[in-house]
Amino acid sequence: MAVYVDNARMPYRGMVMCHMLADTFDELDGMAVAIGMKREWLQRRPVLHYDVPLFRRKLAVEAGAVEVGRRELAHLIRKLRAGGQ
């Protein structure tokens, strides 16, 4: 079980964002709280995830999140969809 952050770099409102996903909602929620995300920022499509600014991505990695590339992210999304998330 793990939390994952990808290497996306998407501009949004003066920030640069990436994605944070997890094997379970509890892990995702726990990491989000730990790095200062508001629960209302939770995204539901294509799976439960947060769009995370890079400064919070760094906090997530320091807290144990696993860094993944685009292919690993796609594999993770398929796995989470198959599991009903």
Stockholm file with secondary structure:
# STOCKHOLM 1.0

chainA/1-85         MAVYVDNARMPYRGMVMCHMLADTFDELDGMAVAIGMKREWLQRRPVLHYDVPLFRRKLAVEAGAVEVGRRELAHLIRKLRAGGQ
#=GR chainA/1-85 SS CCEEEECCCEEETTEEEEEEEESSHHHHHHHHHHTTCCGGGCBCSSSSBEEEEHHHHHHHHHTTCEEECHHHHHHHHHHHHHTTC
#=GC SS_cons        CCEEEECCCEEETTEEEEEEEESSHHHHHHHHHHTTCCGGGCBCSSSSBEEEEHHHHHHHHHTTCEEECHHHHHHHHHHHHHTTC
//
